[in-house]
Amino acid sequence: MDTIFWIPIGVISIAVLLGLYLGARSTTATAKTGFFVALYISVMATFPLIAIGLATI
């Protein structure tokens, strides 16, 4: 697969780890909430690159 596909995967994984960390440290949220919010936002933000990467297979 092209690099254009792997870049969003890296961005998503970093965002999910950051969401887990920030959610765990929050007093009003949980790590699970941080994980899912970060996952949703990062997938929506990188969806065009994922689509291009999958289209060039």
N, C-alpha and C positions, 0 to 999 in steps of 0.2 A: 504494500500500500504506500501511497505517497506521503510525504512529510506533512502535507496540508491536512491529512487525517489525524496524525499523531499529535500535532500541536494542540488541538482542542482537548484531546484526552489528557494531556499534561495540565492544561489550564483547569479542567474539571477536577482532576485529582487534587491539585493544590487548593482550589476553592473549597472542596469538601473537607480537607484536613483543617483549613482555617475555620470553616463553619463549625466543625466539631469542637475545636479548641475554644472559640469564642462562645459557643453555646454552653459548653461545660463551665466556663468561668462566669457566665451570666447569672444574676440572682433571680431573674424572672423567666428564663427559658431553660431548656434542657439541651444536652448534647444531641439528642435525636432531632429536636426542632432545628438546631443549627445545621445539622447534616442535611436535612431535607430542603431547607430554604436555600442553602448554598448549592445543592445539587440542581434544584429547579432553576435558579438564576443563572448558574454557569452553563447549563445545557441550553437554555434559551438564548444566552448571549453568544454561544459558539455554534449554534445550529447551522448557520450558513456554511461555515468551514467544514462541519461534519458532512453536510449534504454534498459539498463539492468533492470531499475526499471519497465518499462512497460512490459518487457518480463516475469517478475516474478509475475505478477498479477494472 
